[in-house]
Amino acid sequence: MKNSRGSDLIWECKDKEGATWFKSHISLYDFSAINTTDQDVSDKLKKILKNAVRLNSEFLSKWNGFKVETQLEFPLNWGLGSSATLFSLISSWADINPLMLYFKVDNGSGCDVACADAGQPIIYFANDDEISYTPIEYKPSFSKKLYFVHLNQKQDSSLGIKTYLKAVKDRKTLVKTISGITDQMSEAKDLKTFSGLMDKHEDVIAHHTGFEKVKDQHFSDFWGSVKSLGAWGGDFVLATSNKSKEETKAYFDGKGYSTVLSYDEMI
């Protein structure tokens, strides 16, 4: 971010290769796009900036011109928290709490925004009265048996959350059960225990929402466990495998999923 001539905001987003995928000339009067390459992205940016100003009236109050440039470190369609990172970065610039900004704009749990702001693994807790997260040490001894597989489709997290909230039954029991599984997964000492908890997590979500488990959808003949990540069905899944890296990648490649990252590669 740097000063620019005039009293407008020039916003440019670049992909992993440095190519521009979004650019907008934004009025600092009401954050509307004077011109833009994508109106939907501009509308979301406008909503974020307006709420950042509501949280800190000094933010962008001097009507200086600015140019903001962002660059992804992974392919655009991966869905690895680029929106959450945007909330974190704008909050840092505006000197406000990123979670407070997020909840003024969106309706998710806020977990991904907390992760964007954290420097290590966390356990995130949220209910109607409290939101908190606790940093933890997490270095599983079986990390070489964990893989992240991209499903070749960018999931709209907001839409996924709305679909979940509409479908979920007995939410209080669901939250209590999933919280227990989370604690157990963070303490699992071996792959067998961890995989069993992954399966249990998928079973519980399927029972309470009616969603089809991702393994049943795409990988019914896979020898390990497969768990949805993110907004239940998009972006990446987590898979466990006792077979070699080469065999594991060959399986998913044969199913048409060529992006398979080891745990260590992802972290």
Secondary structure by P-SEA (a helix, b strand, c coil): cccccccbbbbbbbccccccccccccccccccccccccaaaaaaaaaaaaaaaaaccccccccccbbbbbbbcccccccccaaaaaaaaaaaaacccaaaaaaacccccaaaaaaaacccbbbbbbcccccbbbbbbbbbcccccbbbbbcccccaaaaaaaaaaacccaaaaaaaaaaaaaaaaaacccaaaaaaaaaaaaaaaaaacccccccccccccccbbbbbcccccccbbbbbbcccaaaaaaaaaaacccccccccccc
